[in-house]
Amino acid sequence: MGEYDMYRDFMKSLITDFDWKLKADITRGIPQPDFQKPLSDTAKRINLPEINSETAPKGDFFECTSSRMSRRIYTQEPLSLFELSFLLWCTQGVKKVIGGYWKYLPDGSGRNYLRPVAAGGCMYAFETYLAVMNVTGVEPGIWRYLPLSHQIGLIKNIENLPDMINETFTNPGQNQSYATKAGVIFFWACIPYRGEWLGNGASHKGLLLDLGHISHQLYLATEVLGCGCCAIGGYYQETADNLIGVDGNDEFTVLCASVGHVTDEEKARIDGMPDKRNEH
């Protein structure tokens, strides 16, 4: 076996003529996992501004797609609560809840949660945690998005949060201290059983593809707002999991992204660079 064969095989499809769901818990009478983690009744919650066709900012699709890039140099201008609301709705909001999985759950107990981003089998396995550092009206700390009620709930306050962010992302291969200047860091944590319940061992590749949809949606949404983001895959796993308060086994960090208002220089960073497509 070659050095990378195991990782390459993971990228391949496991679909065959066999229905993987017949080996999954969905066909064993086990109830569908909760769509959203519960939050303590005593936890502080903030109602987010409503996002709809009237309130949402409008952006030209081509312009947002063409200008999309990772942006890392942030100003001290805080994100507004409305901007945070828009980013959360675009990436993990809920549009509608309908019945689902009728073939396997004929009792009608199945639910499909329709969101702005695609997910294989309509199984959304990710929770969105937020390390809030500079958002108007939101105290610094670790928060979690509650998509069913479109709220954020406080998980914990953390002293010296920028220092903890720096320790999470800066490593020998990457200096990502720019993240400490962001208004907020998104932490996407996976609860893999939500996918395993439906797809058994065939689910894990799909969960990562789903996260790609979420991450790219954040990029486009920040372009609409005129701010910027940078996805971060280089982080210390245990440090990140401890920071947001997950166990690292049944729920764990998979991807992060810094978001903030960016400097004019950052917006124009590649404008003066020559296009070398025609050079040989």
C-alpha positions in Angstrom: 0.0 0.0 0.0 1.3 3.5 -0.9 1.9 6.2 1.7 -1.4 8.0 0.9 -3.6 5.1 -0.2 -5.7 5.1 2.9 -6.5 8.8 2.6 -7.2 8.5 -1.1 -9.6 5.7 -0.5 -11.5 7.8 2.0 -12.2 10.3 -0.8 -13.8 7.7 -3.0 -17.5 6.7 -3.0 -18.7 3.7 -1.0 -22.0 3.5 -2.8 -22.8 0.1 -4.2 -26.0 -1.8 -5.1 -26.5 -2.4 -1.4 -28.7 0.1 0.5 -26.4 1.4 3.3 -29.4 2.5 5.3 -30.3 -1.1 5.9 -27.2 -1.3 8.2 -27.9 2.0 9.8 -29.9 2.8 13.0 -32.7 4.5 10.9 -33.9 0.9 10.0 -33.5 -0.4 13.6 -36.3 1.6 15.2 -33.9 4.1 16.8 -35.3 7.6 16.8 -33.8 10.3 14.6 -31.1 12.3 16.5 -32.0 15.7 17.8 -31.5 18.4 15.1 -30.2 20.9 17.6 -28.3 20.4 20.9 -30.3 21.5 23.9 -29.1 24.6 25.8 -29.6 25.1 29.6 -32.8 26.9 30.4 -30.7 29.4 32.5 -28.3 30.2 29.7 -28.3 33.7 28.3 -29.9 34.0 24.9 -30.0 36.8 22.3 -32.7 37.0 19.7 -31.2 37.7 16.4 -32.7 40.2 13.9 -35.0 38.5 11.4 -33.6 37.7 8.0 -36.1 37.7 5.1 -36.4 39.0 1.5 -37.1 42.5 2.8 -34.3 42.7 5.4 -31.5 40.8 3.7 -28.8 42.8 2.0 -28.7 42.4 -1.8 -25.6 41.6 -3.7 -24.8 40.8 -7.3 -24.0 37.1 -7.6 -21.3 37.5 -10.2 -19.6 40.3 -8.3 -19.7 38.4 -5.0 -18.3 35.3 -6.7 -15.7 37.1 -8.6 -14.4 39.1 -5.6 -14.5 36.1 -3.2 -11.1 35.5 -1.5 -9.7 34.8 1.9 -9.4 38.1 3.8 -7.2 38.3 6.9 -6.5 41.9 7.7 -9.3 43.2 9.9 -10.2 46.7 11.2 -11.4 47.5 14.7 -14.9 48.2 13.4 -17.3 45.8 15.2 -19.7 43.5 13.4 -23.3 44.5 14.0 -25.8 42.0 15.4 -27.7 42.2 12.1 -24.5 41.2 10.2 -23.9 38.2 12.5 -27.6 37.2 12.1 -27.3 37.3 8.3 -24.1 35.2 8.3 -25.7 32.6 10.6 -28.9 32.4 8.7 -27.1 32.0 5.4 -24.9 29.2 6.7 -27.1 27.3 9.1 -30.5 28.9 9.2 -33.7 26.9 8.9 -36.2 27.8 6.2 -38.8 25.1 6.9 -39.3 21.7 8.6 -41.1 19.0 6.7 -41.8 15.3 7.1 -39.1 12.9 5.8 -37.6 9.4 5.6 -41.0 7.9 4.9 -39.5 4.7 3.4 -37.7 3.9 6.7 -40.0 5.7 9.2 -43.5 5.0 8.0 -44.9 6.2 11.3 -44.3 9.8 10.2 -41.7 10.6 12.9 -39.0 11.6 10.4 -38.1 15.2 9.8 -36.3 17.0 7.1 -34.9 20.5 8.0 -34.6 22.7 5.0 -31.7 25.1 5.1 -30.0 27.6 2.7 -27.1 25.1 2.2 -27.2 21.6 0.8 -26.6 18.4 2.8 -26.5 14.8 1.7 -29.6 13.0 2.9 -30.8 16.2 4.5 -28.8 15.2 7.6 -27.1 18.3 9.1 -24.4 17.1 11.5 -22.8 20.5 12.4 -23.3 22.8 15.3 -22.1 26.4 14.9 -20.1 27.8 17.8 -18.9 31.4 17.9 -15.9 32.9 19.6 -17.3 36.5 19.8 -14.7 39.2 20.2 -16.1 42.3 18.6 -19.8 42.2 17.8 -22.0 45.1 18.9 -24.4 44.1 21.7 -22.8 40.7 22.3 -20.5 40.2 25.2 -17.2 38.4 24.4 -17.2 34.7 25.0 -18.2 31.4 23.4 -21.7 31.3 22.0 -23.7 28.7 20.0 -26.2 29.3 17.3 -29.8 28.0 17.9 -31.2 27.8 14.4 -34.7 26.7 15.2 -35.4 29.9 17.2 -32.7 32.0 15.4 -30.9 32.9 18.6 -27.5 32.6 20.0 -26.9 31.2 23.5 -24.0 31.9 25.7 -21.9 28.8 26.5 -19.2 30.5 28.6 -17.3 33.7 29.3 -13.5 33.4 28.8 -10.9 35.7 30.1 -8.2 36.7 27.6 -10.2 35.3 24.7 -7.8 36.7 22.1 -4.9 34.8 23.8 -6.9 31.6 23.7 -7.7 32.1 20.0 -4.0 32.7 19.3 -3.1 29.5 21.1 -5.7 27.6 19.1 -4.5 28.6 15.6 -0.9 29.6 15.7 1.4 26.6 15.1 4.8 25.9 13.7 3.4 25.6 10.1 1.2 28.6 10.2 1.1 32.0 11.9 -2.6 32.7 12.1 -2.5 35.4 14.8 -4.6 37.5 12.5 -7.6 35.6 13.8 -7.3 37.5 17.1 -8.3 40.7 15.3 -11.5 39.3 13.8 -14.9 40.2 15.1 -15.9 36.6 15.5 -14.5 33.1 14.8 -16.9 30.5 13.6 -16.2 27.0 14.9 -18.1 24.2 13.1 -18.3 21.1 15.3 -19.5 17.8 13.9 -21.8 15.4 15.7 -21.1 12.4 13.5 -23.9 10.2 14.8 -26.4 12.4 13.0 -25.0 11.2 9.8 -24.2 7.6 11.0 -27.8 7.2 12.0 -28.8 7.6 8.4 -25.8 6.4 6.3 -23.8 4.2 8.6 -20.1 4.0 7.5 -20.9 5.7 4.2 -21.7 9.0 5.9 -18.4 10.5 6.9 -17.1 11.6 3.5 -20.5 13.2 2.9 -20.3 15.1 6.1 -17.1 16.8 5.1 -18.6 17.7 1.7 -21.5 19.3 3.5 -19.1 21.4 5.5 -17.7 22.6 2.2 -21.1 24.0 1.3 -21.4 25.7 4.6 -17.9 27.3 4.5 -18.4 28.6 0.9 -21.7 30.1 1.8 -20.0 32.1 4.6 -17.5 33.4 2.0 -20.3 34.6 -0.3 -22.4 36.0 2.5 -19.4 38.1 3.8 -18.9 39.5 0.3 -22.5 40.6 0.3 -21.9 42.5 3.5 -18.7 44.0 2.3 -16.6 42.4 5.0 -14.5 39.3 4.8 -13.6 35.9 6.1 -10.9 33.2 6.0 -11.5 29.5 6.6 -9.0 28.0 9.0 -8.2 24.3 8.8 -5.0 24.5 10.8 -5.8 24.4 14.5 -4.9 22.4 17.5 -7.7 19.9 17.9 -7.8 19.5 21.6 -7.3 23.2 22.2 -10.2 24.0 19.9 -12.5 21.4 21.4 -11.8 22.6 24.9 -12.3 26.2 23.9 -15.9 25.6 22.7 -16.7 23.0 25.3 -17.1 19.7 23.2 -15.9 16.3 24.2 -13.6 15.6 21.1 -15.2 12.2 20.4 -19.0 12.4 19.9 -18.6 16.1 18.9 -15.5 17.8 17.7 -14.2 20.8 15.8 -13.7 20.2 12.0 -13.3 23.7 10.5 -13.2 27.3 11.7 -13.4 30.7 10.0 -12.5 34.2 11.0 -14.9 37.0 10.1 -14.5 40.8 10.3 -14.5 44.1 8.6 -11.4 44.4 6.4 -9.1 47.2 5.5 -9.2 49.0 2.2 -5.8 47.7 1.4 -6.9 44.1 2.1 -9.9 44.6 -0.3 -7.6 45.7 -3.1 -4.7 43.3 -2.3 -4.7 41.5 -5.6 -5.8 44.3 -7.9 -2.2 45.3 -8.7 -0.9 41.8 -9.2 -0.3 40.8 -12.8 -2.4 38.0 -14.3 0.1 35.3 -15.3 -2.3 32.9 -17.1 -0.8 33.6 -20.5 2.8 33.3 -19.4 4.7 30.2 -20.3 
